[in-house]
Amino acid sequence: MGGDNAIAYAVGTVADEWTLLILRYALRDGTRRVGDWQRLLPISNAVLRSRLRHLSDVGVLVPEGERGQREFALSRRGVGLWPFLLSVWAWELTWAGGTRPGLPRMRHTACGAVFTPVLVCRTCGVPVAPREVAAEFGPSGSWPRSTPTATMRRRSSGSTSLGPGFFPQSRAVLGDRWSATMLGAAYLGARRFADFQRRLGAPATVVAERLRTFTALGVLAPSEGPEPLARSHHHLTDKGRALFPVVISALDWGQRWFVAPEGPAAVLDHGGHRFVPVLVCSVCDEALAGRTIEEVPAD
């Protein structure tokens, strides 16, 4: 059997600059009208409608109403993306907040504290670092099946004019399928240029451009020495490893909602048992829920 697996569906859904921003407002503010997204984002009508159509096709949004007055409500599948968006938000606050003053912090309404989400293992309840989770492809997993076959055109305008709180560095790392897949490859051990190119199945120019971007952002670091890019080694930095909750939340969402008949796309092991990610509050240690999180306006 073939076709896109859960990883490809997750990448194809969230690995797009505009989709990240559309989902941000849908999940945070309950935005559902085309006109409201157009007011909030510098996006053309054609691009917005193409993204809304795609999110409807994969079951994240549900169109309601007649043509001309149509709204797009979040489905259960769409609401299930909140751990991914929360992890993106937290990474920007911790690792890239200085690039966009005014990015709000988060408060856990259950305990009243400003918090940071902590990734823990549901089975044993302990915080988990990337090196503590062993990942391998499952029955429906392979590199060809994990890169979405359909892709959307990237916008051509610059990304520096969107104002505060728009996930600027996350969009650079996750804003298209090649970047998101490259990040996953790095977590699965890719280090050499040839490793990334083989696993992504991408043109050499695409791999080179993404390696330069990831290096400039401090997500990857090249090996020391004067090696040309095509022969250099790259490893995840602390900033890159801090994206683990983002990656694992997207993977977990994909595997929950896009189940292949032959089995999971990826198998995750933590200390001899299946790893299921959960985000908890850094202050009270309680499991987080989307409805118990609110913004704290930046100073």
Stockholm file with secondary structure:
# STOCKHOLM 1.0

chainA/1-299         MGGDNAIAYAVGTVADEWTLLILRYALRDGTRRVGDWQRLLPISNAVLRSRLRHLSDVGVLVPEGERGQREFALSRRGVGLWPFLLSVWAWELTWAGGTRPGLPRMRHTACGAVFTPVLVCRTCGVPVAPREVAAEFGPSGSWPRSTPTATMRRRSSGSTSLGPGFFPQSRAVLGDRWSATMLGAAYLGARRFADFQRRLGAPATVVAERLRTFTALGVLAPSEGPEPLARSHHHLTDKGRALFPVVISALDWGQRWFVAPEGPAAVLDHGGHRFVPVLVCSVCDEALAGRTIEEVPAD
#=GR chainA/1-299 SS CCSCCHHHHHHHHHCSHHHHHHHHHHHHHCCCBHHHHHHHSCCCHHHHHHHHHHHHHTTSEEEESCTTSCEEEECHHHHTTHHHHHHHHHHIIIIIGGGSTTCCEEEETTTTEECCEEEEETTTCCBCCGGGCEEEECTTCCHHHHSCSCCCCCCCSCSSSSCTTSCHHHHHHHSSHHHHHHHHHHHTTCCBHHHHHHHHTCCHHHHHHHHHHHHHHTSEEECSSSCCGGGCBEEECHHHHTTHHHHHHHHHHHHHHSCCTTCCSEEEEETTEECCEEEEETTTCCBCCGGGEEEECCC
#=GC SS_cons         CCSCCHHHHHHHHHCSHHHHHHHHHHHHHCCCBHHHHHHHSCCCHHHHHHHHHHHHHTTSEEEESCTTSCEEEECHHHHTTHHHHHHHHHHIIIIIGGGSTTCCEEEETTTTEECCEEEEETTTCCBCCGGGCEEEECTTCCHHHHSCSCCCCCCCSCSSSSCTTSCHHHHHHHSSHHHHHHHHHHHTTCCBHHHHHHHHTCCHHHHHHHHHHHHHHTSEEECSSSCCGGGCBEEECHHHHTTHHHHHHHHHHHHHHSCCTTCCSEEEEETTEECCEEEEETTTCCBCCGGGEEEECCC
//
